[in-house]
Amino acid sequence: MAAAATAPARRVRVNSPYTRTKAKSAPARTRRAPSRRPGAHLIPIAVGTASAVRQLPDSSLIVRMTRGRAWIGVLGVLLVGIVALNVVTLSLSATQSSVERNITALDQENPFLRSREAQVSSAPRIRRDAAALGLTAATTDGLGAVTATPRDATIAAQRLAAAAGGY
């Protein structure tokens, strides 16, 4: 009884609608969910699969199948599947190598095409072709803004009407 008298008194928290509550000044912190490892949901599946595989050799179906002629058929089907898988893998590898050859050829052709484009669209060539057609380059002295008046618009409309009437 003496030990009970020396123990400190504990506060008991009572949650009732009649207890006094303090106003909250800051929003309560939300508790984060514990972080999970990626793929942790697969562990039960792996355990179940492992136990099923462990019991597979002792099952009556496997015992009957391996002692009979059906086992030869099962092995044949499995071997055909492995061969088919290898054929598909080899065909994908051959396709990939042909695609890589095409990429290499195009990479080698690109610089040639870029130089050809630079030759075709160069300024000296354009000036030479324009001179052959009788065109000359505009000078900066002759450039300026044109102002139009309502009288100019009337004259242009009359000329357009005369040109349209001649057809």
LOLUMPA-582613 format. One record per residue: x, y, z of N, C-alpha, C in turn. Coordinates in Angstrom, 1 decimal. Each point is the difference from the previous one (the first is absolute). Layout:
residues N
<n.east=X&n.north=Y&n.up=Z&ca.east=X&ca.north=Y&ca.up=Z&c.east=X&c.north=Y&c.up=Z>
...
end
This chain:
residues 167
<n.east=0.8&n.north=-1.2&n.up=0.0&ca.east=-0.8&ca.north=1.2&ca.up=0.0&c.east=0.9&c.north=1.2&c.up=0.0>
<n.east=1.2&n.north=0.0&n.up=0.6&ca.east=0.9&ca.north=1.1&ca.up=0.0&c.east=0.5&c.north=0.3&c.up=-1.4>
<n.east=0.2&n.north=-1.0&n.up=-0.8&ca.east=0.4&ca.north=0.3&ca.up=-1.4&c.east=-1.0&c.north=0.7&c.up=-0.8>
<n.east=-1.3&n.north=-0.3&n.up=0.3&ca.east=-1.1&ca.north=0.6&ca.up=-0.8&c.east=-0.1&c.north=1.5&c.up=0.4>
<n.east=0.4&n.north=0.3&n.up=1.2&ca.east=-0.2&ca.north=1.4&ca.up=0.5&c.east=1.1&c.north=0.9&c.up=-0.6>
<n.east=1.2&n.north=-0.6&n.up=-0.4&ca.east=1.1&ca.north=0.8&ca.up=-0.5&c.east=-0.1&c.north=0.1&c.up=-1.5>
<n.east=-0.8&n.north=-0.7&n.up=-0.7&ca.east=0.0&ca.north=0.1&ca.up=-1.5&c.east=-0.7&c.north=1.3&c.up=-0.4>
<n.east=0.5&n.north=0.6&n.up=-1.0&ca.east=-0.7&ca.north=1.3&ca.up=-0.5&c.east=-1.3&c.north=-0.3&c.up=-0.6>
<n.east=-0.9&n.north=1.0&n.up=0.2&ca.east=-1.3&ca.north=-0.2&ca.up=-0.6&c.east=0.0&c.north=0.3&c.up=-1.5>
<n.east=-0.8&n.north=-0.8&n.up=-0.7&ca.east=0.0&ca.north=0.1&ca.up=-1.5&c.east=-1.3&c.north=0.8&c.up=-0.4>
<n.east=0.1&n.north=0.8&n.up=-1.0&ca.east=-1.1&ca.north=0.7&ca.up=-0.6&c.east=-0.8&c.north=-1.0&c.up=-0.9>
<n.east=-1.2&n.north=0.0&n.up=0.1&ca.east=-0.8&ca.north=-0.9&ca.up=-0.8&c.east=-0.7&c.north=1.0&c.up=-1.0>
<n.east=0.1&n.north=-0.3&n.up=-1.3&ca.east=-0.6&ca.north=0.9&ca.up=-1.0&c.east=-1.4&c.north=-0.6&c.up=-0.3>
<n.east=-1.0&n.north=0.8&n.up=0.2&ca.east=-1.3&ca.north=-0.4&ca.up=-0.2&c.east=-0.5&c.north=0.7&c.up=-1.3>
<n.east=-0.5&n.north=-0.8&n.up=-0.9&ca.east=-0.6&ca.north=0.5&ca.up=-1.3&c.east=-1.5&c.north=-0.1&c.up=0.1>
<n.east=-0.6&n.north=1.1&n.up=0.4&ca.east=-1.5&ca.north=0.0&ca.up=0.0&c.east=-0.4&c.north=1.3&c.up=-0.6>
<n.east=-1.2&n.north=0.1&n.up=-0.4&ca.east=-0.5&ca.north=1.2&ca.up=-0.7&c.east=-0.1&c.north=1.2&c.up=1.0>
<n.east=0.1&n.north=-0.3&n.up=1.3&ca.east=-0.1&ca.north=1.1&ca.up=1.0&c.east=1.3&c.north=0.5&c.up=0.5>
<n.east=1.2&n.north=-0.6&n.up=-0.5&ca.east=1.3&ca.north=0.5&ca.up=0.4&c.east=0.3&c.north=1.3&c.up=-0.7>
<n.east=0.8&n.north=0.8&n.up=0.6&ca.east=0.4&ca.north=1.3&ca.up=-0.6&c.east=1.1&c.north=-0.3&c.up=-1.0>
<n.east=-0.1&n.north=0.6&n.up=-1.2&ca.east=1.0&ca.north=-0.2&ca.up=-1.0&c.east=0.6&c.north=1.4&c.up=-0.3>
<n.east=1.3&n.north=0.0&n.up=-0.4&ca.east=0.7&ca.north=1.2&ca.up=-0.4&c.east=-0.1&c.north=0.2&c.up=-1.5>
<n.east=-0.1&n.north=1.3&n.up=-0.3&ca.east=0.0&ca.north=0.3&ca.up=-1.5&c.east=1.3&c.north=-0.4&c.up=-0.6>
<n.east=0.0&n.north=-0.6&n.up=-1.1&ca.east=1.3&ca.north=-0.3&ca.up=-0.7&c.east=0.5&c.north=1.2&c.up=-0.7>
<n.east=1.3&n.north=0.3&n.up=0.2&ca.east=0.6&ca.north=1.1&ca.up=-0.7&c.east=0.7&c.north=-0.4&c.up=-1.3>
<n.east=0.4&n.north=-1.2&n.up=-0.1&ca.east=0.7&ca.north=-0.5&ca.up=-1.2&c.east=-0.7&c.north=-1.2&c.up=-0.4>
<n.east=0.0&n.north=-0.3&n.up=-1.3&ca.east=-0.6&ca.north=-1.2&ca.up=-0.5&c.east=0.8&c.north=-1.3&c.up=0.5>
<n.east=-0.8&n.north=-1.0&n.up=0.2&ca.east=0.6&ca.north=-1.2&ca.up=0.5&c.east=0.9&c.north=-0.6&c.up=-1.1>
<n.east=1.1&n.north=-0.6&n.up=0.4&ca.east=0.8&ca.north=-0.7&ca.up=-1.0&c.east=-0.6&c.north=-1.3&c.up=-0.4>
<n.east=0.1&n.north=-0.2&n.up=-1.3&ca.east=-0.6&ca.north=-1.2&ca.up=-0.6&c.east=1.1&c.north=-1.1&c.up=0.1>
<n.east=-0.4&n.north=-1.1&n.up=0.4&ca.east=1.0&ca.north=-1.1&ca.up=0.2&c.east=0.2&c.north=-0.7&c.up=-1.4>
<n.east=1.3&n.north=-0.1&n.up=-0.3&ca.east=0.3&ca.north=-0.7&ca.up=-1.3&c.east=-0.1&c.north=-1.5&c.up=0.2>
<n.east=-0.4&n.north=-0.6&n.up=-1.1&ca.east=0.0&ca.north=-1.4&ca.up=0.0&c.east=1.5&c.north=-0.5&c.up=-0.1>
<n.east=0.3&n.north=-1.1&n.up=0.7&ca.east=1.3&ca.north=-0.5&ca.up=-0.1&c.east=0.4&c.north=-0.3&c.up=-1.4>
<n.east=1.2&n.north=0.3&n.up=-0.4&ca.east=0.5&ca.north=-0.2&ca.up=-1.3&c.east=0.2&c.north=-1.5&c.up=-0.2>
<n.east=-0.4&n.north=-0.5&n.up=-1.2&ca.east=0.0&ca.north=-1.4&ca.up=-0.3&c.east=1.1&c.north=-0.2&c.up=-1.0>
<n.east=0.6&n.north=-1.1&n.up=0.0&ca.east=1.0&ca.north=-0.4&ca.up=-1.0&c.east=-0.7&c.north=-0.3&c.up=-1.3>
<n.east=0.6&n.north=0.4&n.up=-1.1&ca.east=-0.7&ca.north=-0.3&ca.up=-1.3&c.east=0.0&c.north=-1.5&c.up=-0.2>
<n.east=-1.2&n.north=-0.5&n.up=-0.4&ca.east=-0.1&ca.north=-1.4&ca.up=-0.3&c.east=-0.3&c.north=-0.8&c.up=1.3>
<n.east=-0.3&n.north=0.6&n.up=1.1&ca.east=-0.2&ca.north=-0.7&ca.up=1.3&c.east=-1.4&c.north=-0.8&c.up=-0.1>
<n.east=-0.9&n.north=0.5&n.up=-0.9&ca.east=-1.2&ca.north=-0.8&ca.up=-0.1&c.east=0.1&c.north=-1.3&c.up=-0.8>
<n.east=1.2&n.north=-0.2&n.up=-0.6&ca.east=0.2&ca.north=-1.2&ca.up=-0.7&c.east=0.5&c.north=-1.2&c.up=0.9>
<n.east=0.5&n.north=0.4&n.up=1.2&ca.east=0.6&ca.north=-1.0&ca.up=0.9&c.east=-1.0&c.north=-1.1&c.up=0.3>
<n.east=-1.3&n.north=0.3&n.up=0.4&ca.east=-0.9&ca.north=-1.1&ca.up=0.2&c.east=-0.3&c.north=-0.9&c.up=-1.2>
<n.east=0.0&n.north=0.6&n.up=-1.1&ca.east=-0.2&ca.north=-0.8&ca.up=-1.3&c.east=1.2&c.north=-1.0&c.up=-0.2>
<n.east=1.2&n.north=0.6&n.up=0.2&ca.east=1.2&ca.north=-0.9&ca.up=-0.1&c.east=0.0&c.north=-1.1&c.up=1.0>
<n.east=-0.4&n.north=0.3&n.up=1.2&ca.east=0.0&ca.north=-1.1&ca.up=1.0&c.east=-1.0&c.north=-1.1&c.up=-0.4>
<n.east=-1.2&n.north=0.5&n.up=-0.4&ca.east=-1.0&ca.north=-1.0&ca.up=-0.4&c.east=0.4&c.north=-0.8&c.up=-1.2>
<n.east=0.7&n.north=0.6&n.up=-1.0&ca.east=0.5&ca.north=-0.7&ca.up=-1.1&c.east=1.0&c.north=-1.0&c.up=0.4>
<n.east=0.9&n.north=0.4&n.up=0.9&ca.east=1.1&ca.north=-0.9&ca.up=0.4&c.east=-0.5&c.north=-1.2&c.up=0.7>
<n.east=-1.0&n.north=0.2&n.up=0.8&ca.east=-0.6&ca.north=-1.2&ca.up=0.7&c.east=-0.7&c.north=-0.9&c.up=-1.0>
<n.east=-0.7&n.north=0.6&n.up=-1.0&ca.east=-0.7&ca.north=-0.8&ca.up=-1.0&c.east=1.0&c.north=-0.8&c.up=-0.8>
<n.east=1.1&n.north=0.6&n.up=-0.4&ca.east=1.0&ca.north=-0.6&ca.up=-0.8&c.east=0.7&c.north=-1.1&c.up=0.8>
<n.east=0.2&n.north=0.2&n.up=1.3&ca.east=0.7&ca.north=-1.0&ca.up=0.9&c.east=-0.9&c.north=-1.2&c.up=0.1>
<n.east=-1.3&n.north=0.1&n.up=-0.1&ca.east=-0.9&ca.north=-1.2&ca.up=0.2&c.east=-0.3&c.north=-0.6&c.up=-1.4>
<n.east=0.4&n.north=0.6&n.up=-1.1&ca.east=-0.3&ca.north=-0.5&ca.up=-1.3&c.east=0.6&c.north=-1.4&c.up=-0.3>
<n.east=1.2&n.north=-0.3&n.up=0.3&ca.east=0.5&ca.north=-1.3&ca.up=-0.3&c.east=-0.7&c.north=-1.2&c.up=0.7>
<n.east=-0.6&n.north=0.3&n.up=1.1&ca.east=-0.7&ca.north=-1.0&ca.up=0.7&c.east=-1.4&c.north=-0.2&c.up=-0.3>
<n.east=-0.6&n.north=0.9&n.up=-0.9&ca.east=-1.4&ca.north=-0.1&ca.up=-0.4&c.east=-0.2&c.north=-1.3&c.up=-0.8>
<n.east=-1.2&n.north=-0.5&n.up=0.1&ca.east=-0.3&ca.north=-1.2&ca.up=-0.7&c.east=0.0&c.north=0.2&c.up=-1.5>
<n.east=-0.4&n.north=1.1&n.up=-0.5&ca.east=0.0&ca.north=0.3&ca.up=-1.4&c.east=1.4&c.north=-0.1&c.up=-0.6>
<n.east=0.9&n.north=0.6&n.up=0.6&ca.east=1.4&ca.north=0.0&ca.up=-0.5&c.east=0.6&c.north=-1.4&c.up=0.1>
<n.east=-0.3&n.north=-0.7&n.up=1.1&ca.east=0.5&ca.north=-1.4&ca.up=0.1&c.east=-0.5&c.north=-0.9&c.up=-1.1>
<n.east=-1.4&n.north=0.1&n.up=-0.2&ca.east=-0.6&ca.north=-0.8&ca.up=-1.1&c.east=0.6&c.north=0.4&c.up=-1.4>
<n.east=0.2&n.north=1.3&n.up=-0.2&ca.east=0.4&ca.north=0.5&ca.up=-1.3&c.east=1.5&c.north=-0.4&c.up=-0.3>
<n.east=0.8&n.north=0.0&n.up=1.0&ca.east=1.4&ca.north=-0.3&ca.up=-0.2&c.east=0.3&c.north=-1.5&c.up=-0.2>
<n.east=-1.0&n.north=-0.8&n.up=0.5&ca.east=0.2&ca.north=-1.4&ca.up=-0.2&c.east=-0.7&c.north=-0.6&c.up=-1.2>
<n.east=-0.7&n.north=0.9&n.up=-0.7&ca.east=-0.7&ca.north=-0.5&ca.up=-1.2&c.east=0.6&c.north=0.6&c.up=-1.3>
<n.east=-0.7&n.north=-0.2&n.up=-1.1&ca.east=0.4&ca.north=0.5&ca.up=-1.3&c.east=-0.3&c.north=1.5&c.up=-0.2>
<n.east=-0.9&n.north=0.5&n.up=0.8&ca.east=-0.3&ca.north=1.5&ca.up=-0.1&c.east=1.2&c.north=0.8&c.up=0.3>
<n.east=1.0&n.north=-0.5&n.up=0.7&ca.east=1.2&ca.north=0.8&ca.up=0.4&c.east=0.8&c.north=0.3&c.up=-1.3>
<n.east=0.0&n.north=-0.9&n.up=-1.0&ca.east=0.7&ca.north=0.2&ca.up=-1.2&c.east=-0.6&c.north=1.2&c.up=-0.8>
<n.east=-1.4&n.north=0.0&n.up=0.0&ca.east=-0.7&ca.north=1.1&ca.up=-0.7&c.east=0.3&c.north=1.3&c.up=0.7>
<n.east=0.0&n.north=0.0&n.up=1.3&ca.east=0.2&ca.north=1.3&ca.up=0.8&c.east=1.4&c.north=0.5&c.up=-0.4>
<n.east=1.0&n.north=-0.9&n.up=0.1&ca.east=1.4&ca.north=0.4&ca.up=-0.3&c.east=0.1&c.north=0.5&c.up=-1.5>
<n.east=-0.7&n.north=-0.6&n.up=-0.9&ca.east=0.0&ca.north=0.4&ca.up=-1.4&c.east=-0.6&c.north=1.4&c.up=-0.2>
<n.east=-1.1&n.north=0.2&n.up=0.7&ca.east=-0.6&ca.north=1.4&ca.up=-0.1&c.east=0.9&c.north=1.0&c.up=0.6>
<n.east=0.6&n.north=-0.3&n.up=1.1&ca.east=1.0&ca.north=1.0&ca.up=0.6&c.east=1.2&c.north=0.2&c.up=-0.9>
<n.east=0.5&n.north=-1.0&n.up=-0.6&ca.east=1.1&ca.north=0.2&ca.up=-0.9&c.east=-0.4&c.north=0.9&c.up=-1.2>
<n.east=-1.2&n.north=-0.3&n.up=-0.6&ca.east=-0.5&ca.north=0.8&ca.up=-1.1&c.east=-0.1&c.north=1.5&c.up=0.4>
<n.east=-0.5&n.north=0.2&n.up=1.2&ca.east=-0.1&ca.north=1.4&ca.up=0.5&c.east=1.3&c.north=0.7&c.up=0.1>
<n.east=1.0&n.north=-0.8&n.up=0.5&ca.east=1.4&ca.north=0.6&ca.up=0.2&c.east=0.5&c.north=0.4&c.up=-1.4>
<n.east=-0.1&n.north=-0.9&n.up=-1.0&ca.east=0.5&ca.north=0.2&ca.up=-1.3&c.east=-0.8&c.north=1.2&c.up=-0.6>
<n.east=-1.3&n.north=0.1&n.up=0.1&ca.east=-0.7&ca.north=1.1&ca.up=-0.5&c.east=0.4&c.north=1.3&c.up=0.6>
<n.east=0.3&n.north=0.0&n.up=1.3&ca.east=0.5&ca.north=1.2&ca.up=0.7&c.east=1.3&c.north=0.4&c.up=-0.6>
<n.east=0.9&n.north=-0.9&n.up=-0.2&ca.east=1.3&ca.north=0.3&ca.up=-0.6&c.east=-0.1&c.north=0.6&c.up=-1.4>
<n.east=-0.9&n.north=-0.6&n.up=-0.8&ca.east=-0.2&ca.north=0.5&ca.up=-1.4&c.east=-0.5&c.north=1.4&c.up=0.0>
<n.east=-1.0&n.north=0.3&n.up=0.9&ca.east=-0.5&ca.north=1.4&ca.up=0.1&c.east=1.1&c.north=1.0&c.up=0.5>
<n.east=0.9&n.north=-0.5&n.up=0.9&ca.east=1.1&ca.north=0.9&ca.up=0.5&c.east=1.0&c.north=0.2&c.up=-1.2>
<n.east=0.3&n.north=-1.0&n.up=-0.7&ca.east=0.9&ca.north=0.2&ca.up=-1.2&c.east=-0.6&c.north=0.9&c.up=-1.0>
<n.east=-1.3&n.north=-0.1&n.up=-0.3&ca.east=-0.6&ca.north=0.9&ca.up=-1.0&c.east=0.0&c.north=1.4&c.up=0.4>
<n.east=-0.2&n.north=0.2&n.up=1.3&ca.east=0.0&ca.north=1.4&ca.up=0.6&c.east=1.4&c.north=0.6&c.up=-0.1>
<n.east=1.0&n.north=-0.9&n.up=0.3&ca.east=1.4&ca.north=0.5&ca.up=-0.1&c.east=0.4&c.north=0.3&c.up=-1.4>
<n.east=-0.5&n.north=-0.7&n.up=-1.0&ca.east=0.3&ca.north=0.3&ca.up=-1.4&c.east=-0.7&c.north=1.3&c.up=-0.4>
<n.east=-1.2&n.north=0.2&n.up=0.4&ca.east=-0.7&ca.north=1.2&ca.up=-0.3&c.east=0.7&c.north=1.2&c.up=0.6>
<n.east=0.5&n.north=-0.2&n.up=1.2&ca.east=0.7&ca.north=1.1&ca.up=0.7&c.east=1.3&c.north=0.4&c.up=-0.8>
<n.east=0.7&n.north=-1.0&n.up=-0.4&ca.east=1.3&ca.north=0.2&ca.up=-0.7&c.east=-0.3&c.north=0.7&c.up=-1.4>
<n.east=-1.1&n.north=-0.3&n.up=-0.7&ca.east=-0.3&ca.north=0.7&ca.up=-1.2&c.east=-0.4&c.north=1.4&c.up=0.2>
<n.east=-0.7&n.north=0.3&n.up=1.1&ca.east=-0.4&ca.north=1.3&ca.up=0.4&c.east=1.3&c.north=0.9&c.up=0.3>
<n.east=0.9&n.north=-0.7&n.up=0.7&ca.east=1.2&ca.north=0.7&ca.up=0.4&c.east=0.8&c.north=0.3&c.up=-1.3>
<n.east=0.0&n.north=-0.9&n.up=-1.0&ca.east=0.7&ca.north=0.3&ca.up=-1.3&c.east=-0.6&c.north=1.2&c.up=-0.7>
<n.east=-1.4&n.north=0.1&n.up=0.0&ca.east=-0.6&ca.north=1.1&ca.up=-0.6&c.east=0.3&c.north=1.3&c.up=0.7>
<n.east=0.0&n.north=0.0&n.up=1.3&ca.east=0.4&ca.north=1.2&ca.up=0.8&c.east=1.4&c.north=0.5&c.up=-0.3>
<n.east=0.9&n.north=-1.0&n.up=-0.1&ca.east=1.4&ca.north=0.4&ca.up=-0.3&c.east=0.1&c.north=0.6&c.up=-1.4>
<n.east=-0.7&n.north=-0.6&n.up=-1.0&ca.east=0.0&ca.north=0.6&ca.up=-1.4&c.east=-0.6&c.north=1.4&c.up=0.0>
<n.east=-1.1&n.north=0.2&n.up=0.7&ca.east=-0.6&ca.north=1.3&ca.up=0.0&c.east=0.9&c.north=1.0&c.up=0.7>
<n.east=0.7&n.north=-0.4&n.up=1.1&ca.east=0.9&ca.north=0.9&ca.up=0.7&c.east=1.2&c.north=0.4&c.up=-0.9>
<n.east=0.4&n.north=-0.9&n.up=-0.9&ca.east=1.1&ca.north=0.3&ca.up=-0.9&c.east=-0.5&c.north=0.9&c.up=-1.2>
<n.east=-1.3&n.north=-0.1&n.up=-0.3&ca.east=-0.6&ca.north=0.8&ca.up=-1.1&c.east=-0.3&c.north=1.4&c.up=0.4>
<n.east=-0.3&n.north=0.2&n.up=1.2&ca.east=-0.4&ca.north=1.3&ca.up=0.5&c.east=1.0&c.north=1.1&c.up=-0.3>
<n.east=1.3&n.north=-0.1&n.up=0.3&ca.east=0.9&ca.north=1.1&ca.up=-0.3&c.east=0.1&c.north=0.3&c.up=-1.5>
<n.east=-0.1&n.north=-1.0&n.up=-0.8&ca.east=0.0&ca.north=0.2&ca.up=-1.5&c.east=-1.2&c.north=0.9&c.up=-0.4>
<n.east=-1.2&n.north=-0.4&n.up=0.6&ca.east=-1.2&ca.north=0.8&ca.up=-0.4&c.east=0.0&c.north=1.4&c.up=0.6>
<n.east=0.6&n.north=0.2&n.up=1.1&ca.east=0.1&ca.north=1.3&ca.up=0.6&c.east=0.9&c.north=0.9&c.up=-0.9>
<n.east=1.1&n.north=-0.6&n.up=-0.4&ca.east=0.9&ca.north=0.8&ca.up=-0.9&c.east=-0.6&c.north=0.3&c.up=-1.3>
<n.east=-0.8&n.north=-0.9&n.up=-0.6&ca.east=-0.7&ca.north=0.2&ca.up=-1.2&c.east=-1.1&c.north=1.1&c.up=0.1>
<n.east=-0.7&n.north=0.0&n.up=1.2&ca.east=-1.0&ca.north=1.0&ca.up=0.2&c.east=0.7&c.north=1.4&c.up=0.1>
<n.east=1.2&n.north=0.1&n.up=0.7&ca.east=0.7&ca.north=1.2&ca.up=0.1&c.east=0.4&c.north=0.6&c.up=-1.3>
<n.east=0.4&n.north=-0.9&n.up=-0.9&ca.east=0.4&ca.north=0.4&ca.up=-1.4&c.east=-1.2&c.north=0.5&c.up=-0.8>
<n.east=-1.1&n.north=-0.6&n.up=0.1&ca.east=-1.2&ca.north=0.3&ca.up=-0.7&c.east=-0.6&c.north=1.4&c.up=0.5>
<n.east=0.0&n.north=0.2&n.up=1.3&ca.east=-0.6&ca.north=1.2&ca.up=0.5&c.east=1.0&c.north=1.1&c.up=0.4>
<n.east=1.2&n.north=-0.1&n.up=-0.6&ca.east=1.0&ca.north=1.1&ca.up=0.3&c.east=-0.3&c.north=1.3&c.up=-0.7>
<n.east=0.4&n.north=1.1&n.up=0.6&ca.east=-0.3&ca.north=1.3&ca.up=-0.6&c.east=0.6&c.north=0.2&c.up=-1.3>
<n.east=1.3&n.north=-0.4&n.up=-0.2&ca.east=0.6&ca.north=0.2&ca.up=-1.4&c.east=-0.8&c.north=-0.7&c.up=-1.1>
<n.east=-0.4&n.north=-1.2&n.up=0.3&ca.east=-0.8&ca.north=-0.8&ca.up=-1.0&c.east=-1.3&c.north=0.7&c.up=-0.3>
<n.east=-0.7&n.north=0.5&n.up=1.0&ca.east=-1.2&ca.north=0.7&ca.up=-0.2&c.east=0.2&c.north=1.2&c.up=-0.8>
<n.east=1.0&n.north=0.8&n.up=0.2&ca.east=0.3&ca.north=1.2&ca.up=-0.7&c.east=0.3&c.north=-0.3&c.up=-1.5>
<n.east=0.8&n.north=-1.1&n.up=-0.2&ca.east=0.3&ca.north=-0.4&ca.up=-1.4&c.east=-1.2&c.north=-0.4&c.up=-0.8>
<n.east=-0.9&n.north=-0.8&n.up=0.7&ca.east=-1.2&ca.north=-0.5&ca.up=-0.7&c.east=-1.0&c.north=1.2&c.up=-0.2>
<n.east=0.0&n.north=1.0&n.up=0.9&ca.east=-0.9&ca.north=1.2&ca.up=-0.2&c.east=0.6&c.north=0.8&c.up=-1.2>
<n.east=1.3&n.north=0.1&n.up=-0.1&ca.east=0.6&ca.north=0.8&ca.up=-1.1&c.east=-0.3&c.north=-0.7&c.up=-1.3>
<n.east=0.0&n.north=-1.3&n.up=0.0&ca.east=-0.3&ca.north=-0.7&ca.up=-1.3&c.east=-1.4&c.north=0.2&c.up=-0.4>
<n.east=-0.9&n.north=0.3&n.up=0.9&ca.east=-1.4&ca.north=0.3&ca.up=-0.3&c.east=-0.2&c.north=1.5&c.up=-0.3>
<n.east=1.0&n.north=0.8&n.up=0.2&ca.east=-0.1&ca.north=1.4&ca.up=-0.3&c.east=-0.5&c.north=0.8&c.up=1.2>
<n.east=0.1&n.north=-0.6&n.up=1.2&ca.east=-0.3&ca.north=0.7&ca.up=1.2&c.east=1.2&c.north=0.7&c.up=0.7>
<n.east=-0.2&n.north=1.1&n.up=0.7&ca.east=1.1&ca.north=0.6&ca.up=0.7&c.east=-0.4&c.north=0.1&c.up=1.4>
<n.east=1.0&n.north=0.2&n.up=0.9&ca.east=-0.2&ca.north=0.1&ca.up=1.4&c.east=-0.5&c.north=1.4&c.up=0.3>
<n.east=-0.9&n.north=0.2&n.up=0.9&ca.east=-0.4&ca.north=1.3&ca.up=0.4&c.east=1.0&c.north=0.7&c.up=0.8>
<n.east=0.1&n.north=1.3&n.up=-0.2&ca.east=1.0&ca.north=0.8&ca.up=0.8&c.east=-0.8&c.north=0.6&c.up=1.2>
<n.east=0.8&n.north=0.3&n.up=1.0&ca.east=-0.6&ca.north=0.5&ca.up=1.2&c.east=-0.4&c.north=1.5&c.up=-0.2>
<n.east=0.5&n.north=0.7&n.up=-1.0&ca.east=-0.4&ca.north=1.4&ca.up=-0.3&c.east=-1.4&c.north=0.1&c.up=-0.5>
<n.east=-0.4&n.north=-1.0&n.up=-0.8&ca.east=-1.3&ca.north=0.0&ca.up=-0.6&c.east=-1.2&c.north=-0.4&c.up=0.9>
<n.east=0.3&n.north=-0.4&n.up=1.2&ca.east=-1.0&ca.north=-0.5&ca.up=0.9&c.east=-0.7&c.north=1.1&c.up=0.8>
<n.east=-1.3&n.north=0.0&n.up=0.1&ca.east=-0.7&ca.north=1.0&ca.up=0.7&c.east=-1.4&c.north=-0.4&c.up=0.2>
<n.east=-0.7&n.north=0.8&n.up=0.8&ca.east=-1.4&ca.north=-0.3&ca.up=0.2&c.east=-0.9&c.north=0.7&c.up=-1.0>
<n.east=-1.1&n.north=-0.6&n.up=-0.4&ca.east=-0.9&ca.north=0.6&ca.up=-1.0&c.east=-1.2&c.north=0.4&c.up=0.7>
<n.east=-0.5&n.north=1.2&n.up=-0.2&ca.east=-1.2&ca.north=0.5&ca.up=0.6&c.east=-1.1&c.north=0.0&c.up=-1.0>
<n.east=-1.2&n.north=-0.3&n.up=0.4&ca.east=-1.1&ca.north=-0.1&ca.up=-0.9&c.east=-1.1&c.north=1.0&c.up=0.5>
<n.east=-0.7&n.north=0.6&n.up=-1.0&ca.east=-1.0&ca.north=0.9&ca.up=0.3&c.east=-1.3&c.north=-0.6&c.up=-0.5>
<n.east=-1.2&n.north=0.6&n.up=0.4&ca.east=-1.2&ca.north=-0.6&ca.up=-0.5&c.east=-0.1&c.north=0.2&c.up=-1.5>
<n.east=0.6&n.north=1.0&n.up=-0.6&ca.east=0.0&ca.north=0.1&ca.up=-1.4&c.east=0.7&c.north=-1.1&c.up=-0.7>
<n.east=1.1&n.north=-0.5&n.up=0.6&ca.east=0.8&ca.north=-1.2&ca.up=-0.5&c.east=-0.9&c.north=-1.2&c.up=0.0>
<n.east=-0.8&n.north=-0.2&n.up=1.0&ca.east=-0.9&ca.north=-1.2&ca.up=0.1&c.east=-1.0&c.north=0.1&c.up=-1.1>
<n.east=-0.5&n.north=1.2&n.up=-0.3&ca.east=-1.1&ca.north=0.1&ca.up=-1.0&c.east=0.6&c.north=-0.3&c.up=-1.4>
<n.east=1.2&n.north=0.5&n.up=-0.2&ca.east=0.7&ca.north=-0.3&ca.up=-1.3&c.east=0.3&c.north=-1.5&c.up=-0.1>
<n.east=0.4&n.north=-0.7&n.up=1.0&ca.east=0.3&ca.north=-1.4&ca.up=0.0&c.east=-1.3&c.north=-0.8&c.up=-0.3>
<n.east=-1.1&n.north=0.5&n.up=0.6&ca.east=-1.3&ca.north=-0.7&ca.up=-0.2&c.east=-0.5&c.north=0.1&c.up=-1.5>
<n.east=0.3&n.north=1.2&n.up=-0.5&ca.east=-0.4&ca.north=0.3&ca.up=-1.5&c.east=0.8&c.north=-0.9&c.up=-0.9>
<n.east=1.3&n.north=-0.1&n.up=0.3&ca.east=0.9&ca.north=-0.8&ca.up=-0.8&c.east=-0.4&c.north=-1.5&c.up=0.1>
<n.east=-0.3&n.north=-0.5&n.up=1.2&ca.east=-0.4&ca.north=-1.4&ca.up=0.1&c.east=-1.3&c.north=-0.3&c.up=-0.7>
<n.east=-1.0&n.north=1.0&n.up=0.0&ca.east=-1.2&ca.north=-0.2&ca.up=-0.7&c.east=0.2&c.north=0.0&c.up=-1.5>
<n.east=0.9&n.north=0.8&n.up=-0.5&ca.east=0.3&ca.north=0.1&ca.up=-1.4&c.east=0.6&c.north=-1.3&c.up=-0.4>
<n.east=0.9&n.north=-0.6&n.up=0.8&ca.east=0.7&ca.north=-1.2&ca.up=-0.3&c.east=-0.9&c.north=-1.2&c.up=0.0>
<n.east=-1.0&n.north=0.0&n.up=0.9&ca.east=-1.0&ca.north=-1.1&ca.up=0.1&c.east=-0.9&c.north=0.1&c.up=-1.2>
<n.east=-0.4&n.north=1.2&n.up=-0.4&ca.east=-0.9&ca.north=0.2&ca.up=-1.1&c.east=0.6&c.north=-0.5&c.up=-1.3>
<n.east=1.3&n.north=0.0&n.up=-0.2&ca.east=0.6&ca.north=-0.4&ca.up=-1.2&c.east=0.0&c.north=-1.5&c.up=-0.3>
<n.east=-0.3&n.north=-0.8&n.up=1.0&ca.east=0.0&ca.north=-1.4&ca.up=-0.2&c.east=-1.3&c.north=-0.5&c.up=-0.5>
end
